[in-house]
Amino acid sequence: MSDDVPHIEDTANVFLAVYAARGGTIGFSVYDRDANMLALTQGVDIAEDGDEEESLRTYIARTVQADVVYCSDELKSKLEEIFAREGDRVPFVVGVTRRMFPKPVESMNMLCNVGGFASRGELASCVELHDSDAAITAAGALISAMKKNEGLALALSTIPATVQELSISSYMKIDPESLCAIGIFVPDEFREVSAKCERFKKDVNQIFLDSVSTRGGKRLLETWMKRPLLNMPALQERRDCVEHLVKSGCVDVLRKGMTASLDADTILMKFTTEARQSKTDWTRLANFFKAASSFYDVLCEMYLDETTNVISTTVTPAAIQDFIDCAKYRLPKLKSLVERCIDVDEIYLLTEHDSPTLTSYVRSGVCRELDELRSVHHGLPALLEHVLKIELERVPSFLRRDEWLAKLSVEYLPQVGYLLRSVGIIPVSVLEEMGWKHVFDEGEESFYEFDAGLRLASEIGDILFSICDLQGRLLNELRIEILKHATLFRDLSRCISELDVLLSFADVAINYNMVRPILVDDETLKIEGGRHILYESFIDHQFVPNDIELPSDRDRVVIITGPNGSGKTVALQTIGLITYLAHIGSFVPANRATVGLTDRIFTGMVNFKDDAATKTKVSESSFTYALNRVSRMINNATDRSLCLIDEFGTQTRSDTGAALLAAIAEYFAETEAPPKCLFTTHFREICDPAIVGPIPRFITHMRMRAIVNVSEAAADDEDESVALTFILEPGVADSSYAIETFKLIGMEKDPEGREFIKRFQYLIDREDRARRGEKVEPIDPWGDEDQDERQKVFDAIASRALAVADDLTEENARAFVEWFDTALVIDRFLVPSFKDP
């Protein structure tokens, strides 16, 4: 094992063990240090199409944000490749020998010890033991590996861990590219590429994160964001709480009580180790008690019935009720236990040095012996002055000299004793007369042993370390008592983190005028007035909402056409965002939304991929990247999947791209149970039955409305204008209106722009004639009467340039330039004129 592993394990929070059994079965076990939770699962690591992208290992890599991974040497390189490809967090992968993976029976015994179970039968009530050998073996290997670290071994042996199964079937699958495509997580490297684009300065995750206060809440938000649920009761509970918070108007009040001091996980981690806790640690604990008690009082004032002293379960959200139940009796008991021993206002340094060890923590009155020792230590300076006075009175008068008497003092040196200190040299005659023995020198100071000092050491002892030893025993006893309440800290941490995230959901819902979605257990999708909060946060005009409906029995494949810049891509992103938010328990930006349970969101949105190699970590063309994305949809999408494909086919020839897109749309539409598919395209011909044949009943066409010739002044076809409404409606777009889009962005303001628009319009007209079946001559810019003459000029230029290069002098170079200018080749030949056939 690498020498770096112990250091990494000291700071890591999430540990993962992977065990590959026979038959393709893979066992996983995860330990979360902050939550003191150990989870395990297993499954067959084979994707439906054999694609490594869809393997169970890849899915676990995406959903489990591990810091350290233990696996066999055979799996090490493969896992490193998967984690590197997934990108977010690359853990430290440790290859271990097969001996590190114990047998299932031995692993069960380890799980019983770690979880505090009296028997395997009790363990079986929490996790499935039958036919779960791979998962149990992975858990045993994880425990064995972690116990090699002193801190982890202490944590596992001190506090029983929560042991549970890790469900992988109750989460929606969505890969990092899709999260980026709909605007949830935008990676840092993508922000750098698109730094000039306003929408990439933040993402949807950051909008929610800005409203989260606690460290645990931020971690839980990331977990919820990366693991959208398919568990309807859990999602219902989250939405119930958000709805209550929004309607009750108590978000601001509760947000004030949700402070950063409510960080139970950090406190528990600090007190898990045997290392001496510092004043900062005890102050953090005191602040936690104060903040938690204050928050409890606020909740009681809002939800506790004064007459019955009982919480009204009919109006109180489950998350709030859980916190009140945790804090009602257990929190005051622990708070009182700590406050009887520690008062942070009484903590003070025992020496001039700021050392956690040499600090007084235990408050007065807790231990009489400790109080007496501290009293002696407090009076020690006066006592040492008295001892010095008596010692100096013993010095004979004939030996007294002011030059050394004034520089003499009695000092207490911890772990050394009580010594005379002299700045300068004491005469030898004085040392012999007084019986002082030289001990050591330190710079200009000399230290001497004397009888009174020895008596002090015998009677008082090493007072400072006597205080520290006694106090250390008392604090360790208190620490153990605190750790006995570890479940309280974990429960409070869970409740606080969950409330913090739900308050964030409510805060964003209020700020962005979001509504509660209706989540149904079928394949439908209906959105009225859908918006995208990321675009709403930066555009300088009102966002135009749109409607979309994909029932389960028709219109499953929607092909959206429209002008450039009309909002086609934003429509896809809005649909993806609303579907996604409904599966994390959030409200959605719409007037109304009914969302069927969606097992997966696929995207092929090229506008969100500036560099395919950067995104996929492999070298491939944009077209290959797009094909791979669509191939994954074809092989893995179900009737409950959502597929969003933006401008597919633009990376290759237009006729090839259009044909491919039409085939893909028809394939999805003709499957027995089509997924929800939305395509955006400029290939309007794939919507024409005269070209592609009969349109399948599951395909419907929509367009982004554009208003042409909106004013009388624009009646002339050559000077027509287009107004983009950003409204999605049934139908097929009449044109891409590329020329009008160029005009909208101001390209016709200069001569070069007007010339470009004229030439572009000519090419578009040629394409339209070709699509109507008219014969169109191919464009050959060199196919004119000057072609032969042009070639002669090029040959002459090349010949003369080579001759000058062979004999390069200033005179020859000047002569070549003068000839080149007089030949007028720039105007006549090097820039061919554009001629209409």
N, C-alpha and C positions, 0 to 999 in steps of 0.2 A: 504494500500500500504506500502511496506517495507521502513524503514528509509534509506536504501541504495540507493533507486531509484533516489532521487534528485542528489546525487553525481555522479551516473553513467550517468544520463542525461546530466550533465554539460560537460562531456568529450566525450560522444557518438557522432557518426556522422550519422549513418543510423538507422532509426526507422521503425518498421513494426507493423501494426495492422492486426489482423486476425478476421474475423467475420463468424460464421457458421450459415447459414440460413436453412430454411426447404428444404427437397428434396436433401440434400447432396451438395447444392451450398455453396461454400466458397468464401468470398470476401477478397481481400488483398489491403492494401494501404501502400506505402513505401515513406518515406521522407528522402532525402539525404541532410544533413545539409550543407556540403561543396558546393554542386552544387545548393542548395536552390531549389530542384526539388521534387515535390510530384507526384507520379504515382499510378495508381490503376488498378485492374483487378479482374475478378471473373471467376469461372468455377465450374464444377461438380467434387467433390473430390472423384471419384471412378476410380480405375485402371481397365484396360481391363480384368484382371484376378483376381481382388479383392486384389491384393498384395499391402500391405502398402508401399512397396519399390517404387511402381510406382505411388503413389497417388500424387495429385496436391500439397498437403501440403509438401510432401517430395521434389518435384521438386522446389517449391518456396524456401524451406530451402537451397537447393543446390545453387540456382542462386542468391538469395538475401542475401548478406553478412551483416545481421543485427547485431547491437550492443544491441538494446533494442527491445523487442517484447511485444505488448499489446494484450491480448486475454481474453476470458471469463474464469472463474474458471474451467469450464468443459473441456476446451481445453488445459489448462495449462500443465497438466502432460503429455499429448500426444505429445504436441509440444516440451517439454523438452526432451522427449525420442527421437524424430526425430532429433533434433539438436545435441544431444549427439551422436547419431549414425552416422550422417553425418561428425562429427569430426572436420572439419577445424576451425570453430569458433563457440563457444557455447555462445549465447547471454544471456542477463539477461531477463528472461521471467516474465512478470508482469501480474498476474491475476486480472481482474477488474470485477465489477458488470455489470449486463445487462443494468443498467441505464446509463452506460458510452457510450452505443451505441445509438446515437440519431436516430430519424426517418429520412428517406431519404430526405424529404423536408428540414428539418433543416440542414442536412449534406450538401445539395446543397448550402444553404446560406453560410455555413462555407467555402466551397470551393470557392465561389465567392469572399468572403472577403480575403481569403489567397492568391488567384491568381490575385486579382485586377480586377475581371470581373464586368462589370456594370450590367449584367443581367444573368439569367440562359441560355438564348439563346446564349450569348457570351461564356458561359462555355461549352455549347453543341457543339461548334465548335472545342473544344479541346478533349473532352471525350464523350463517348457514355452514354447518360443518360437513354435512354429507356431500360427497362429490365436489369438494372445494379444496382438494389437496394442493393445487398450484397456488392459490391465494394464501392458504395457511402456511405453506412453505416460504413464500415471499415474506410473510409477516415475521416468521421465525428468523429468517436471514436479516431482516431489518432490525429486529431487536438485538440480535447478536452483534451486528455491526455498530449500532449506536452505543451499546454497553462498553465498547472499547474506549469511548470518550468519557472522561471522569464526570464532566458536568451533566451529560445526557444520562449516564448510568445513575447518578444521584436523583435526577428528575424522575426517571422511570421507577426507581425503587421507593421514592418518598411519597408521591401522589399517584393514586390509581388513575390510569388513563381511561378516557372514554373510548370503548371499542365498538365499532359499527361497520356495516357493509357500505361500500362505495358503489352507489347505483350509477350505471352508465347509460341505461335505457330511458331515464327520465329527463334527459337534457336534449335540447335542440342542438343539432350540429351546425356550426358555422365557422368557416376557416378564416384566418387572418386577412386574406385578400378581400373577402366579402365584408368583414367588419370594417375594413378601410373603405371599401366601395360605397357603403351606405352611410359612412361618416361617423362610425362609432369610435374606432381607434385609428388615428392617423399616425403611423410611425414617425420617429424623429427624422430618419433619412428622407422620408417622403416630404416632410415639412421643409427640409433644406432644398430639395429639388423644386418645390412649388412655393418658395418663400414669398414670391410676389403676389400670390393668390390669397386674397383676404380670408377665404373660408378655411384655409389650412392653419391659421394661427391658433385655432383650438378645434376640438372635436366634440362630439356629443358626450363622450365620457367626461371631458373636462367641464362641460356645462353642469353636469350633475355633481362632479367632484368639488366644484366651487362652493357648493352648499353643504358639504360634509365637514364636520368639526373634529372628530376623533380619529386617532390612528387606526383603531379597530374598524371604525366605519369605513375608512378609505380602503382597507384591505377587503372588507366584505363587499363593498361596491364593485371592486375589481372582480371578485369572485362571481357575483351575480351577473355582471356584464359579460363575462366570458363563459358563463354556464346558464344560458336561457333555459327555463324549465318547460317540461311538458306535463307537470303535475298540476292539474286543475285546482284541487283543494288548496295547495300551497299558494298558487297564484291568486286564488280568490281571497285568501286571508290577507295577502299583501295589499290587494286593491281595496279591500274593506278598510284597512287602516289608513291608506292614502286618502280615500274618500272621506273618512271621518275627520282627518286632519284638515282637509281642504274646506269642508263644510262648517266645521266648528270654529274656524278662524283662530285656532290656537297655535299655529305654526311659529309665529314670532316669539310667543311666550316660551314655548318648549325649546326653541332654538337658543334662546339666551341661557337656558339651563344646561344645554348640551355643550360643555366646554372640553378643551383638550385635556383637562385634569382627569377626565373619566377614562383613563387608560389602564384598565385592570390587567391586561396581558403583560405589559411592561413591568408592573409592580410584582406580579407573580413570578416573572422570570428573575427579577432582582433578588427575591427572597428564596428562590429555589436553591441557589448556590450557598455554600457554607462560608463564603468570603464575607468579611465584616461589612455590614450595610453602612453607607455614609449618611451624613445629615441630609443630603439631597434625596436619598431613598426614603428616609423617614418623613421628610417634608412632602414628598410626592404621595406617600401613603396617607398622610393627614389631609392633604388637599383632595385626594380621591374621596375620603370619607365625607369631607365637607361638601364637595360637589354632588356626590351621590345622595347624601341626606337632603340637601337642598332641592335636588331634582325630584326626590321622592315626595317631599312636602308639597311641591308644586302640583305633582300628579294627584296627590291625595286631595288637595284643595279643589281640583277639577273633577275628580271621579269618585271620591269616597262619599258615601251617604252619611251625613253627620248624625242622623238619628239612629241608624243601625250599625254604623262603623263598618259597613260592608261595601265592597266595590260593586257597582251596577254592571253586571256582565252583559246586559243587553245593549249598552251604549259604549262600553269600553273596548277598544281594539285589543286583540290577543297580545300583541307585542307590549302594549302598555300594561296590561293586566299581569303579564309574566314578570315585568320589572317590579311592579308593586308587590307581587307575591314573594319575589326574591329578597327585596329590601325591607319588607315589613318587620320581620322578627330577627332574621339572621344578621342583617347589616348592623343594627344597633348593638347586638351582642358582641360582635367582633370589634366594632368601634370602641365600645366601652372597655373591652379587654386591652386594646392597644393604648388607649388614653390613660388608663390607670398606671401604665408603665412609662409612657413616652409623652412628653410635652415638647414640641419642637421649639417653643419659645425659651425653654430652659436648656437647650443643647448649647454647650460652649466648649471651647478648646481648653485642654488641660495644660498645654504648653504654648510657646510662641509659634510653633510649627503647625501648619494646617495639615494635620494627618487624621484620616478617619479612625485610625486605631487609638490615637491619643486624644480622644474627644469624649466628653461626658454626655451620655444620652439618657440614662434612666433618671426619671424625675425624683425629687426628694420625697421621702416617706415611704418609698417602695421597699427598701431594704435598709435596716438599721446599720448593719455592718458597713455597707457601701457608703451611707451617709457619714459615718464616723471616719472612714478612710478619706473621703473627700474633704471633710472638715480639717483633718490633719494636713492634707495637701494644701488646702487653702491657707492655713496658718503657718506653713513651712517657712516662707521668707522671714517672718518675724522670729520664729524659733531659731533659724540659722544665724540671724543677727545676734540673738542672745547667746548662742553657743560661742560665736566669735568673740563677743565681749568678755565672756568668762575665760576663754582661752588666752586672750591677750593680757588679761590681768595676771596670768601665771608667768608672763615673761619678766625676768629680773630687770630691775631698773638700769643696771649697767649695760644691758644689751639693747635697750630700746632706742630705736632710730626712726625718725619720722619718715625717711625716704622709703623704707620697706613696710613699716606698720600701716601707712595710709593705703598701700596697694594690696592689702591682704583681705580675703573674704572667704566665707565657707559656702561651698557650692554642692548642690545635689545633682549628681550625674546618674540618670537611670541606667540600671544594669551594671553600674560601676560602684557607687557608694557615695558617702559624704566626705568630701576632700577640701583641704585648704587650697585656695587658688591665690597665686602671687603673680603680679605683673612685674617682672624683673627678677633679680637674683636675691635670695635670702642668704645672709652670711652663714658659713658652715658652723660657726660657733653657736649660732642660735639653733640650728637644726640639732646639734649634739646636745645642747642644754635642754631643749624642749622635747626631744624624742620624736621629731617629725621625720618621716621617711619619704624620700622622693619617689614618686610613682611614674609620671611621664610628663613630657613637655608638649605644648601645642603652640607653635609660633613663639611669641614672647612670653607666653603664660606657662607657669610651672604648677604642678599639682602635687600635694603632699598628703600622706596618710597620717592621722593623729588619733589619739585615744578617744576623745569625745566623739569623733566621727564614727569610730568603730562601735561605740555604744549606741549611737543613733541608728546605725545599720542593724544592730541586734534588736533594739526595742521597737523601732518603726518599720524597719525593713525597706524593701524597694517599693515605696509607697505608690508611685505612678503605675507600675505594672501590677501591683496588688489590686488597684482600682480597675485596671483594664481587664485583668483575669476574672475578677468577680463579676464585673459588668458584662463581660463576654459570655459568661455562663447564663446570666439572666436574659441577655438578648437572644441567645441561642434557644433558650426555653420558649421565649416569646415567638421567635421565628417558627419554631415547630408548631406552636399553637396556631399561628397564622396559616401555616401550610395545611393544617387540619381543616381549615375553611377554604381550601383551594377550589372546591366545587362552587362555593359562593362567588369567588372571583370569576370563575369561568362562566357561571350563569349570568352574572351581572355584565360581563364582557359581551356575551352573546346578545343579551337584551339591549344593552346600550348601543352596540354596533348596528343591530337591526333597526332600532328606533332612529338612529342617526341617518341611515340610508333611506328609511321611509319618510323622514322629515325632508330629506333632499328631494325625493320623488314629489312630495307635496309642494315643496317650494318651487320646483321647476314647473309643475303643473299649473300653479297659480300665475307665475311669471309669463308663461307661454300659452295660457288659455287652453290647456289640454283637458280632455274628457276621459271618463272611464270607458275602456273598451268592453265589448261583450265577447267573451272567449267561449267558443262552442266546440263541441267534440265532433266536428265534421270537416269537410274540405272547402267550405265557402270562404269568401273574402268580400266584404262590402265596406267601402270607405266613402264617407260624405264630408266634403270640405277638408281633405287631407293636406297637411303642410309639413315642411321640413324645418325643424327648429334651428339647425345649423345655418341655413340660408337666411332665415328670419333674423338671426342675430347680427347680420352684417349688411344686408342689402339696404339701399337708401330709398326704397319704395315699398309699398305694401305687398306682401307675398300673396299671390293669387292661388287660392285653394282649388283642389280638383276632386272629382268623384271617380270612383272605379268600382265595378262589381264583377266578381268572378264566381258565379253560382256553381254548384257541384255537378249540374246536369247539362251545362252548355257554356259557351264563351270561356273556355279554360285557357285558350291560347290567344293573347291579345297582341296584335301587330300595330305599333304606334308610328305614324309618319308625321312629318311636319317640317317647317322651315328650320334652318340653322339658328340656334340660339333661342328657340321657342319654348324650351323647358322640357324636352323629351327625357333627357337624362335625369333631371331633377324629379320628374314624375316617378321614374323607376326607384330612385333613391328614397323618395317619400313613402312609397308602398313598402319597400324593404324596411325602412325605419319603423313604421307603424306596426308592421308584423313583428319585428324584433322587440320593440318596447312592450308589446302586449305579453310577451313571453318572459319578461323579467319582473312583471308585476307593476309596471309603471302605467300612468295615464299616457294617452297618445295625442299628438297634435292634429286634431280633426274635430268636426262638429259631431259626428257619430261614426262608430267603427264596430263592425262585427268581424271577428277574426277567428277562423277555424284553426285548430291545433296544427302547427306546422313543424314537421320533424326536421326540416333542413332548409337553409337558405343558400342557394347557389347564385353566383354572379359571374358575369363575363362583361365587365364594364371597362373598356379599353381607355376611356377618358381618365380613369383613376390609375393608370399604369404608364408612367413616363418611361420606364425602362424595364423591360421584361426580365432581363438578367438580374437586376437589383431585387426585384420582387420574388423571383423564384429561386434565386441562388444558383441557377444554372444558365448556361448560354443557350438561348433560343430566340428565334425571331418573334415579332409581335403576332404574326399569323399563327405560328406554332403554339404560342402561349394561348391565344384565343381558342384554337382547336382543342387544346388539352382541357381548357375550362368547360367547353361544351361537351366534350367526350365524357367528362366526369358526371355531368348532368344526365346524359343519355343512359349511362350505366348504373346510376345510383338513385335517381329521383323517383319518388313515389307519388301517389295521388295527394299526399299531404305536404309535398315539397313546394317551395317557391323558387322559380328560376327567373332571373333578371338578366337579359342579354342586351347590351347596348352597342349599336353600330357594328354588328358582326359582319365580316366580309369586306370591310373597307381596306384591309391590309393586303388585299390581292386584287386581281383584275375584277372589274365591276360585274361582268357577266358571270364569272366563276363565283364571286361572293354572293350575288343574288341567287344563283341556283342552289348553292349550299344552304343559304338561309331559308329558302322556300322548302327545301327537303327537310331541314331540321324542324321547322314549324309543323309541317305535315306529319312528320314522324310522331311528335308529341301529341298532335291532335287525333291521330288514328290509333294510339295505344288504348288498351282497354280501360285504364284509369289514368287519364292525363294529369300531370302536375299543373299547378298554377304557373303559367309561363307568360312573360311580357317581353316583347321585342321592340326595340326602336330601330328605325332604318330610314334611309333615303331611297331604297330600292322599291319604288312605288309599283313596279311591274309585278312584284310577287303578290300584290293585292288584286291583280286583274285576272278574272277567270278566263279571258280570251288568251292569256299567255300561259298561266299555270294550270288551267283546267278548273273543274268544280272546286269550290272552297268547302273544306270539311266543316261539319256543323259546330265543332268545338273551336273553330277559329273565328275571331271577330276583329274588325278593323276600327281603329280610333285614330284621331289626328289632333294636333295642336292647332287650334283655330288661328287663322291669319286673315286680316281684313285688307283687301286690295283696293286701290284707288279710293281712299277714304275722303278725298277732297275733289272738288270740281277741277282744280288746277292740275290734278294728276290724271286727267281723262286720257291723255295720249298714252298708248301702250308703251312707247319708248321712254316715257317719263313717269311710269306708274310708280306708286309708293305702296308700302306694306306696313301695316301696324300689327305687331305681335301681341296677342292677348294673353298668352300663357294658359289658355283654357283648353282642357282635354274634352273632346266630344266625339261621338260616333262618326265614322267616315274615313276617307282616304285623302291625304293632302293633294292639292292640285299641282304643287311644285315644291321644290326645296327653297325657292326664292333666294338663291345664293346671291344673285346680282343685287337684289333689294337689300340683303343683309350687308353687302359691301357698302352700299350707299348709307345705310343706317350708321355704320361705324366711321363714316367720313372719308371713304377712299376716293370719292369723285371730286374732292376739293382741289386736287392738284392735277396737272396734265398727265403725269405718269399714271395716276390712279384711274383717270378717265380712259386712257388708252388700254389699260389692263382690263377694265370692265367691258370695253368694246370687244376685245379679243375673246374674253371669257364668254360673253353672250353669243359670239359666233360659234364657239365650240359646243355650247349647250344646244343651240339650234341644230347643229349637225347631228348631235346625239339624238335629239327628238325625231329628226327625219329618219334616222337609221332605225329607231324603235318602231316607227310607223311602217317600215318596210321599204322606204324609198332608197334608191341607189345613191350612195354618197361616195365620191372619189376620195381616196386616202390623201391625207395632208403630207406633202413633201416640200419642206421649206427650201430645199436645194434644187428642186425640180423645175428649173427655168432655163432660159437661153444663155444665161451667164455662167452656167455650171462649169463648162470646160475652161472658160477663161479664168474662173475663180480657182480652179485646180492649178493652172499654170502659175498664177500669182503665188499660191501657197508654196509651190515647188521652188519658185525663185527666192522667196523669203527664206525658206529653209536652207537652200544652197548657199546664199550669201551669208546667213548667220553662221553656218558651219565654217565657212572660209574665214570669217572674222575671228571665230573662236580659236582656229589654228594659229593665227598670227594676231593675237590680241594686243593692240596698242591703242593709245588715246586717239591718235589720228584715224585709225581704221574704225574705231567705235563711233567717232563723230560722223564720219562719212556714211556709215550704215544708218545712223539715225536720220541724217538729212535725206538719204534716199528713201527711207521708209515713210517720212512725212510727205515727200513730193509724190509718192506713188498713190496717195489717197486710198490706200487699201482699207483703212478703218471704215470710211463711209461706204465704200462700194462693195466690199466683199466680207470683211470680218463680222459685220452685223447685218445679217440678211433682213430684208424688208418683209413685212407680213403682208401677203397678197391673198385676197379672196379668190378662190378658183372661179 
